């Protein structure tokens, strides 16, 4: 795996990376479809050191992962533009994490239920007044809802992270000039 070129922005603090992955809402799943790249935006959860997502079975994404399960999942949050009197030094405040690993279908009903409950907790906290029943997940993974849904897990074999933190006094806002 290549080293990060911009070492001053590298994030090695695992706690910071974990916190970022727990709160970020959208990631991009990068795959190799033969000789072509293929990237799909997804909702996801990060739990127990693994990344989970789900979606309908079939389709291009699943065919590509079946042929080559090695993937890269990228999560990036942009925090604004950092201004500078020198135009070439104007920059972006951000944090990004890249997770390299193998995408695997989750077969175990307990694990799938746990992941889907974590997704509910993340995206609609407090909306449901009881935990997700396993029998609902079992039906959800069948054809009951118009097509089976598959839960996937990425076990990371390498993670990189970069950050350019916000500098409050330098952040752009409408009306700000040099």
C-alpha positions, 0 to 999 in steps of 0.5 A: 500500500502506498504511503500518504504523500501529504504527511502533514495531513495524515491522521493516525489517531484511531479514536479520531478516525473512529469518531469520524466514521461513526458520525459521517452519513455518506460514503463512496464504494469504489470497485474495479469493474474489469478495467473500468472504475465503478463508484457508488454512494451509500449509507453505511455504519461503522461498528466493531471495526467493520463497515457495513452497508446494504442494498438490493441483490442483483444489479451492477454493484453486486455483480462487480463485487462478486467478480472482485470483492476487493474494494475501497470505501471512501468517506469525506466531509468538507467543512468549508473554504480556508481563505488566504490573501494569496489566492494559490493558498486558498484551501479546503477544510476537510477530513477523509478516510479510505478503507481498503478491504474485501466486501463480503455478504453477511449471511448470519441473521444475528449479524445482519439484524445487528447491522440494520439496527445500527443503521436505524440508530444512526439515520433515524435515532429514536424514531422506532419504539422497539428494536428491529425483530429478527423475523423482519430482517429475515423477510427483508432479505427475502423477496417480500419487499419486491426483491431481496436485500443483501447486507455486506461487510467490509473487513478493513485490511488497511485504513488511511485518513487525512485532515485539513482542520478548520481555521475559524478566523480564516474560513470564508463566509459570504461578504468576506474580502481581503 
